[in-house]
């Protein structure tokens, strides 16, 4: 069953501390089954018989059904996902460009109208203005966000006391090995990046806001990584109704123009910049600024957030509640 059957926009305008996380999602207090991605016994048997290459191909297929792709990903989580190598992350080259970043002020009313059912605070979208040019030298960015498997390699090698809060009792979630790591802080992400850079001799870093947005939106400045219209089967957002992380690369139809995956939904991704007003704009004191003050920007939305946060220009951050699911993606100087 999908989420929107229960969506109550009146609860969403502000991250009201008096509301439960379920109320913020528009869900009732009573138990409500979430969407499940199950296969029939025959389909599962056929999938298992296919072998590793078939599982990888199926996971990132645009033709297979979602449940089939998801189950292929879950099998790979258990047996080992050949797409993931902690010391050789899959990076995408983004050529040098003068990127147009942010939202043009005159587009603000149209964007608010397109999201009217979510009853958003206009300040949240106004933070994206004004649109401005940023010169970007060529760089690389992760094809996927950093996964639990990769983060485990860091913890084992470094012995850093930085266990994700989403690893219940510190247990490594093997069943989510190829899901994005979540429940981490900016400091955790930075420690991981320093470790990986030292191990490989490469210059990894968090992407800047402009680097992240350009990799997601492409030269055309798309509103979502795949185009101008939201499509709920292209990303793991609250509209999908799964309410948990999913294997990276599951939504190949949601790839960005540069081929980056999971840039909408799954987990929010910390970038390198704290929130500040864009050039020519004014700093906005919305409820996030009121709650936490200076904060690191996060991009892309998550499985527990609606489509507004999946927009490529949206600027968000870590609100101090469990419903905000934070991860990160690598960038690299070239």
Secondary structure, DSSP 4 states (H G I P E B T S, - for coil): --GGGS--GGG-SS--TTS-HHHHTT--SS--PPP-----HHHHHHHHHH-HHHHHHHHT-SSS-HHHHHHHHHHHHHH--TT--TTS--EEEE--EEEEES--GGGHHHHHHHTGGG---HHHHHTTPSPEEEEE--EEEESSPPBHHHHHHHHHHH--S---TTSGGG---GGGTTBBP-S--HHHHHHHHHHHHHHHT--EEEPPHHHHHHHHHTTTT-SBTTBSS--GGGSBSGGG---S--BTT--GGG--TT---SSSBSSEEEEEEE--PPTT------HHHHHHSS-EEEES--TTS-GGGGSTT--EE--SSTTS-EEE-EEEE-
